[in-house]
C-alpha cells in the first residue's frame, strides 16, 4: 500500500516565514522613507552637494562693499577659529518650517525672527561647515573652547562681544528638540548669541550630517576690560586689513599710470 506524507505543517511553516519576511521588508522600507522624510524636513544647515552652493571666498573688497541697516548684523568674527568678519545675511524659514541658511559657505545666516545685538535678547546664527570641495566658515565650530569670544558687528559699526558658555554636539533629533533653548539665553536676563552648524558623520543617503554643533554664549559686560580687549582686536584687524587693501589699490593705480 502507499503511504501519504502529511506536509501541511511544512506548508504552514513556509507561509509563516514568507509573511514575516514580507512584514520585515515593509517595516524596513517604512523606516527608511520615514527617516528620509524626517531629515528632508528638519535638516537645516545641510552640507550641500549640489551645483547651487557657492564656494566663492570673500575678499576685502566684498567686505568693504557689504552694507546693512544700522541695527542689523554685518559681520561675525571668531578669532580663535581664524574667522575674520564673515558676512552675515538675514534668513527666514524654509517651506518645511526649518531655519534657513545661506548659499555661500563662507557667509553666516542670521535668523531674522531672533533678536539683533543690543536688543537684550538672543541672536540665532548658523552656517555651513563645508561644501563639495571646500571647508566652510563653521567647519571647526565644534572645536571652539568654552570662554572663547564671538564678535558681532552691526551696520552702524557698534561691536558686541559674547563669551561662549556652552558647546554641545548632539544628534539631529535631539538638536531639533533643543531649538527652543537656542532662542533663549543660557543665563536668564543676559543678552546672548546662539550658533549652529553640522557635525559628526555624513549620511550620503540623507545628504546631511547626523549631528549638530550647538553653541551658546552671553554678552560680555559692556566696557569691561575683557570687552575692551576683544574690541581692540577687532578694530586693529579691521585697520590692518583696510590699510592693506588701500595699499593694494594704490599699487594697482600706479601700475596703470
C-alpha positions, 0 to 999 in steps of 0.5 A, a space after each residue: 500500500 502507499 503511504 501519504 506524507 502529511 506536509 501541511 505543517 511544512 506548508 504552514 511553516 513556509 507561509 509563516 516565514 514568507 509573511 514575516 519576511 514580507 512584514 520585515 521588508 515593509 517595516 524596513 522600507 517604512 523606516 527608511 522613507 520615514 527617516 528620509 522624510 524626517 531629515 528632508 524636513 528638519 535638516 537645516 544647515 545641510 552640507 550641500 552637494 549640489 551645483 547651487 552652493 557657492 564656494 566663492 571666498 570673500 575678499 576685502 573688497 566684498 567686505 568693504 562693499 557689504 552694507 546693512 541697516 544700522 541695527 542689523 548684523 554685518 559681520 561675525 568674527 571668531 578669532 580663535 577659529 581664524 574667522 575674520 568678519 564673515 558676512 552675515 545675511 538675514 534668513 527666514 524659514 524654509 517651506 518645511 518650517 526649518 531655519 534657513 541658511 545661506 548659499 555661500 559657505 563662507 557667509 553666516 545666516 542670521 535668523 531674522 525672527 531672533 533678536 539683533 545685538 543690543 536688543 537684550 535678547 538672543 541672536 540665532 546664527 548658523 552656517 555651513 561647515 563645508 561644501 563639495 570641495 571646500 571647508 566652510 566658515 563653521 567647519 571647526 565650530 565644534 572645536 571652539 573652547 568654552 570662554 572663547 569670544 564671538 564678535 558681532 558687528 552691526 551696520 552702524 559699526 557698534 561691536 558686541 562681544 559674547 563669551 561662549 558658555 556652552 558647546 554641545 554636539 548632539 544628534 539631529 533629533 535631539 538638536 531639533 528638540 533643543 531649538 527652543 533653548 537656542 532662542 533663549 539665553 543660557 543665563 536668564 536676563 543676559 543678552 546672548 548669541 546662539 550658533 549652529 552648524 553640522 557635525 559628526 558623520 555624513 549620511 550620503 543617503 540623507 545628504 546631511 550630517 547626523 549631528 549638530 554643533 550647538 553653541 551658546 554664549 552671553 554678552 560680555 559686560 559692556 566696557 569691561 576690560 575683557 570687552 575692551 580687549 576683544 574690541 581692540 582686536 577687532 578694530 586693529 584687524 579691521 585697520 590692518 586689513 583696510 590699510 592693506 587693501 588701500 595699499 593694494 589699490 594704490 599699487 594697482 593705480 600706479 601700475 596703470 599710470 
